[in-house]
């Protein structure tokens, strides 16, 4: 399913859109000098995509904490230990809560260590929670520098390794990196090179203009384009944006950052006759200085509790209950699942990816609220098995689904496929059909799966005199008709 988010307008006045699903697969690099509008652009992307995908923002200046009030992001302050930060990051992925990781108040060394720990926590999680997530890293040159600076080599190694994992290996884990930098020349090349989409803003230094033009495939003489861009204007290129360089003016945003561009204002009336010296050098303790307190350590348990209580993803404007009766609702959900599984590749996709697609389709169909993840897993297993067994008593089929629930999630569809064939007195499905329901193309895995189920008492396999397989279900008193284990996969009736 394609979801387009609107970035702003083209020079022709037409809307400029970004393909969110393509972005998840191809990553994004944003570049522009200070004042070019990078933070405004990132905020526009975050606001437009908030209802569609989970987000995590690595925020070195506390500029994006305002997203919390408007869109429900949880603010995680980097005051915990590295181990606690990794635990919090894993819980973020598990509960699918959007967060802003606030690094304000830490020195450069502390920011690199904390960002590295948090990114590694997002990366090193169990496969069943590899949900799609946008990971936005502002001022990326701070976390993936090309050379040493005012930080330890150990902190640089940890942070650079985490950024490299995000951009090079994160896609398979559902992580889509969006990195923004003021200076391409200061950003590690192996991190920048992994992006396939680019939004290049105003740039003045020749070395940065040359590198930007190289990334966009433009001639060196065209590099002057970046010097002439206004604030908030970017040149877009990439599979999620445009197949050729396209100038885009970024649209307005709903939230505001902590900082803003300085504005001119008139000076107050100046004191005369030595009064100015007295104001500056007078003795006393009165001072407008604000002491900046050290960041307060945060108990990890408090943050974890906040994550578990937060709503998973904001849905934009509140949606009323759909008002469907249960039968109508079940039929609509079944239709959505059937449409999803009509795609041949859907049989081999992770449940996390399918659930994301399922939620989007439910929103479009105005099914509110959609089934939760456990309910989706149960429905998906039945759908992959070809649906409920027709002509079978509902109580008997309910017993079959209850038995299937005792198996690991990935095995339930294969069990129900076999149980459905037995209930309807059909030939035993082939190894290829069982493998497809299991989410693999390997018939060998189907044979292993049958052995596992038989060893654990879920079914019993036997062969007739012609070598055809028969599967019996002792607890259900069902038995398939003989079927060729090496036969081709057939469509469910």
N, C-alpha and C positions, 0 to 999 in steps of 0.2 A: 504494500500500500504506500502511495506517495503522499507526503505531507509537505506542502510548500509554506515557508514562512516569509513574510515580506520584510526586506531590509530597508527599502526606501524607493527612490525613483531613479530612472536612467536619465541621461541628458535629453532624451526624446520626450520625456514626461511619462513614459510607460513605467509600470511598477517593476521593481527589481526584486526577484524572489530567490530563495535558497531552498534546494531540495534537502530536507532534513534527513531523510533516510540515506541519501547518498553521502551526506556529511558524516554520518555515523561510520561509514565504511572508508572514508578517504581523508579525514582530518583537515584542519585549517590553520594557516599561518597569517597573522595580522602584523603589519609593520607600519610604523610612522613615527616621526619625531614628536617630542613633547608638544602638546597643544594641537596635534593633528586630528584628535577625536577618536583615538583608539578605545578609551574607556567607554565613551558614548556608544560606539559600535558594539562592543562586547555586551553592554547593558541591553541594547536593542535585541541582540541575538538571544540573550537569556530570557528577556521578557516575552518575546514572541514564541519561544519554544517551551516555556515553563509548563504548559498544560500537556505537552506531548512526550516529554522525556525527562528522566531524572538528571539532576545537575550537581556538580561540585565545583566550587570556585576557589582557587588558590589565590588569596587576596593579600598581598604584602603591605598595603597601606590602609586596610579597613574601609575601602571605598565602596564595597558592594554589600555591606551589612544591611543597607536599606531595603534589600530584596526580601528580608525576613518578614517585615510587616505587611507588605503588599502581596507576596507570593508564597509565604509560609516556609521559606528556607530556615533551617536551623543554623545558628551561628556557633561555630566551634572555635573557641579561642585556643591558641597554641601554647597553653601553659602546663600541659600534662607531660608525663614522661613519654619517651619514644614508643615504649611498649603499649602504653595506654592509647596513644594516638593511632597505632596500628589496629588496636581492638575497636576503637570508635569507627575507624574507616571501614572495617569489615562489617560492623553493625549498620553503617550507612548503606552499604550494598544489600545487606540482608533485608532491611526494612524499606528500601527504596525511598529514602528520604533525601530531598535536595538540601545541600548544605553550603555555607560560606565558611571556609577555613581562614580565620582572621589571624594574620601573622604580625599585625601592628604591635609595636613595642619591643620586638626582638631585634637584636643586632643581626648583621648579615650572616654570621656563622650560625646563630640560633635559627634564623629563618630557613637556611639551607637544610639543617638537620631535621627540623620539624616537617618541612615540605617533603623531604625524602621519606621520612617515616610514614606520613599520611598517604602519599602516593603508593608506596609499597604495600600499605594496608589495603588500598583499593584494588591493587593488582593481584596480591596473593590471597585469593579467596577460593572457596570450593566451586566447582564447575556449575553446580545447580543454582548458584546465585549470580551468574554472569549476565545480569540484566544490562540492557543498553544504558549508557550514561555519557553525558557531555562533561568533560573535565576541562575547565577554562583556567589557564595559567596566565595571569597578568604579570607584566615585566619579566618575561621568561628568561631574559639574559641574566637575571640574578640567580636562577636555579640551574641553568645550563650554560655557564660561561665558557668562552674559548680559552681563557688563560687564568692563572692564579691571581688572587687579589687580596682583599682584606678579610680573608677567611682561611680556615685550616684546610689542608689538602684532604683530610679525611672527610670533612663536611662536603667539600666539592665532589668527592668521589661518590658519596651516598646520594647527593641530590642529582648529579648528572646521570648516575645509573638509573634512578627512578624516572627521570625525564626521558631517558632513552627507552626504557621499558614501555612508558606511556605511548610514545610516538611510534616505536618500532613493533612492539608485540601486543599493544593494548587492544587492537581491533578484535582479535579472536576472543578476548575476554569481555567484549562489549564496551570497552573504554574508547571514546572518541576524543582525541586531544584537540583543543583550540588554544594555541599559544600566541601571545602578543608581545612584541618587543619594540623598543625605541631604536635599537641599532642592530641590524642584521649582522654587521661585522663582529659584534660581541657575542652573538649566539652560536653555540656549538653547531657545526655543519651537519653532523650526523643526526641531530634532533630536527633541524629545519628542513633537511632534505626529505624527511618522511611525509611531509604534508603534500597533498595533491591539489588543495584549494588555497587561493591567495587573495588577500585584500590589502593592497598596498596604498598607504596614505602619503601625506606630504613629507618629502625627504629632501634634504639639502646637501648632505655630504656626498661627494663623488663616489666613494667606495661603496656606500649603501645604495646609491642609485644604480650603480653598475651591477651589484649583486641582485637587486630587485628586478632589473630588466632581464638578467640571465634566468631567474626563476620563472618569469612570465614569458620567456622566449621572445623577447622584444630586442630589436637592434639597439646598439649602444647609443646611437644618435636620438633614439626615442626616449632615452632615460630622462631627458629634460621634462617629460610629462609630469613626473612625480614632484618636481620643484614648483610647478604651476598649480597644483591642486589647492583648493580652499579647505578650510577646516571642515571636517565632516564628509569630505569627498574621498572616495577610494576607487582604485582600479581593481576590478574583480576578474578572476580567472579560475577555472577548475570545473570538474564534472558536476559539482553541486551548485555551481554559480553560472558560468557561461563558457562556451567552447572557444571564445576569443575574448581578448581584453575588453572590458566594458566598464565605463565610468559610472559610479553610483553615488548618489547623495543619500546619506543615511537619514532615516525618518526619526520622528520624535520618540521620547521614552516617557514612561509613567513615574519612574522613581528617580531620585537625585543622589549623586555621590556626596561624600563627605567634603571633598574639595571642589573648588571652582576656579575659573580663570580670573585673575585680578582685574578690577575695574578702576578707572580713574575717578577720584573724588576730590573736591576742593579742600585745601588746607584750612585748618582753623585760624582765627585771627592770632597773629604772633605777638607774644608779650614783648614789651620794650623796657628800656632802662634797667637792665640787669635782672629783670624778673625771670628770664629764661635760664640764666646761670643758677639762680636760686632753686628753681624747680628741679634742675638736673643734679645739683651737688649738695642739696640740703641733707643734713643728717637725719636718720630715722630708719625705722624698720619697714615702713610702707613700701611695697614693691608690686608692680603689675606682673612680675614673673610667676609662672605657674610651674610648680614642681611636678615633673612627670614621674608618676609612680611606676615602680617595676610591675610587670604583668603579674597578676594574681594567679597562683597555681589553682587549677580547676580539678576537682575530683572527677575522675573518669566515670564513676558510677552516676554522677549527676547528669553528665552529658548523655550517657547511654539511656538513662531514664527519659530524658527529653526527646531523644531519637525515637524511642519506642512509643511515646505518646503522640508524636507529631503525625500529621496526616501524610500519607505516602507521596502524593503528587497533587498540586493544585489543579483544578479543572477550569480555571478562568471563572466566568460567570456561573453562579449556582444553577444547577439543572434540577428541575422538579422531578419527583418520582414518575416513572413512565406510565403508571396507571394501567399496565397490562395485567390481565388475569394470569395465573400461573401457567396454564396450558399454552396461551398465546406467547408468553415470555419464553417458555422452554422451546417452542417451535422456532421462535426468532433466533435464539442462541444456537440451536441445532443447525439452522440455515447458515449462520455465520461460520460455524465450524466446518460445515460441508464445503463452503466456498473457499475457506483457507486450505483445506486438505485437497482441494482439486488441483492445487499446485503440486507437481510431482516432487519438488524439492522439499516440501513441507514435512514429509515423512522423516527427513534426516536433519531437521533443525532442532536446536535445543528448546526445551519448554519455555525458558525465560524469553527467548526471542519471539516465540509464537504467542506468548501471553501479552507481550507488548503490542503486537499486531491486533490481537483479539480485543484489547481494551480500546484501541483506536476505532475499530469497527463498531464496537458497542456504543461508543459516543456518537458516531455518525448515525447509527440506527436508533439513537435516543433510548437505549436500554440503560436505565439508571436505577441503582448502581449495578455495575457489571458483576458477575460472579467473582469471588476472590480466588487467589491462586490455588488453594486446595480443591475448591469446587471446579476450577478450570481443569486441573489435572485429571479429576475423575471423569469429567465430560469428554476431555480429549482422548482418554484411554478408550472409552466406549465408541467415540467417533472413528478412531483409528482401527477399531475392530470391525467397523462396518455398521455400527449402530446396535440398538437392542435387538435381541432375537425375536423375530415376529412369530406369533402363534404360541408363545410360551407364557405361562402364568407369570404375572408380575412378581409374585413372591419368590418364585424359583429364580428368576433373573436377578432379583435383589440379593438372593443368597450368593449367586455367582459373583456379583460385583463386590459383595462383602468379603468373599474369599480372595478375590483379586487384590483387595486393599491390604491384605497381609503381605503381599509381595512388594519389592522395591518399585518405585514409580515407573521406571523405564521398562519393567516387565509386564505391567498390568494390561496394556493393549494386546500384547501377544497372547496372554492367557485368555482374555475375553474373546479374541478372534477364534481360538480353538474351542472355547465353551460355546460360542454362538454356532459354530459348525455342528457341534455335537447336539445342541438343543434342537436344531432344525434338521437333524439326520442328514447332513451334507457330508461329502467326502472330506477327509482330513486335509487341511491346507498344506501346501508345499513348503519346503524349507525357505524358498524365496519369499513367499507371502508372510511367513512368520518373521523372517529377518526384517522385512519392510516395516511390519508393525512394531518391531523392536527398535527401529531407527537405524538400521545398518543395511548395507548391500551385500553382506557376507553370509552365504548359506551356512558356513561353518559355525558362525555365532548362533544360528538358529538351532543347530544340533546341540551345541553346548547348553543353550537355554532350556531345551527340552530335558536334557540330563539333569540340570539343576532343579527344575520343577519336579521331576520324578523322584530324585533323591530326597526332596523335602516333603513328599507326600501330596503334592497338589494334583498330580495326574499319573496315569500309568500308560506306557507305550507298549505296543506289540505290533507284529507283522503277520499278515495272512500268508497263505502258501505262495502267492504271487509276488511277495515282497512289498505289498502295499501297507502303508502304516495305518494303524487304528489307535486312537487315543481315548481312554476312558477316564471319567471323573467320578471317583468313588463317592465323594460327599454329595454329589448331585444326582447320581445314578443316570448319567448321560454317557453316550458313546458315539464317536464319529463313525461314519461309513469309511470303508477302506479308501485311501487316497495315495497318489504317487508322490513320494517325498521330493522327487527331483523334477516335478512338473513345473510349468510356467505359472507365474502369479496370475490369478484370475480376479476379475472385479467382484466386489461383494454384491450379493443380490438384495 
